[in-house]
């Protein structure tokens, strides 16, 4: 396993991060098996674990806590807040009121005194970013958080948050966690260059595009297909460009002797802005398969071939990055008189 510096944090992180969204009710309900997967990842050199309060309603954080007993000091522990955690409309977002409670809840579930990286899960367009940064800065001053970051922020929100931190004398976001894969490349145009400009470390998620690049002959067999069938039904006309791109990428993988998932992971790691790639195995064999590709580097020729199949800066299916939709596009009242 190789290591990179996470932006301006000064922290060395493994090129792969273990994501734990699939541990608990949302995926692997066997706590002991999930713990074994975490231990295997750590034994193989992964030193970053990424979770969130919303993953299985806190169950994922509790599983991570069990796995890290006696190993906490050697792990970069990252978690997130922001998505709804209850029926109360104030149990979400980036307000100071919620952040302080959410942080205490995560610390309790994680069984730790501090969080290495605390990230806002999505932009909160209803809360002034200065309010959010002020509350997060308080957590840093209290020793409960070491560094703060954002997730799925568009470039303009990244810039706004950096300016707000400077103007208000707050700690700034030092990391960004975007969706990035061969099939979702739009962020190459602005998000990744902006992150580099501000010295922001990048931890990407969904490198296999929710299972499309996992090497399965039928994407519909993905574990996530049951929850979002319209995103995996290969007979839908809107998905035909993706089906065709998958066919070409599969042929390229066979030609180069690199499995499709290893090709996909190596592609994401090849971008100079990327610090670490989050992998989210549900089973031990999935973890082992992904770890086998840790040392693979793609040649310029292979990267050029990928560019011919999916041009830089494009999303094959724009609907893939549904969680990054700006409310001004989804809420008619914000764009019509």
Beta strands, then each sheet from edge to edge (+ up, - down):
strand 1: 3-5
strand 2: 12-14
strand 3: 16-19
strand 4: 48-50
strand 5: 76-81
strand 6: 115-120
strand 7: 145-151
strand 8: 175-177
strand 9: 201-204
strand 10: 274-279
sheet 1: 1+ 2-
sheet 2: 3+ 4+ 5+ 6+ 7+ 8+ 9+ 10+ 3+
end
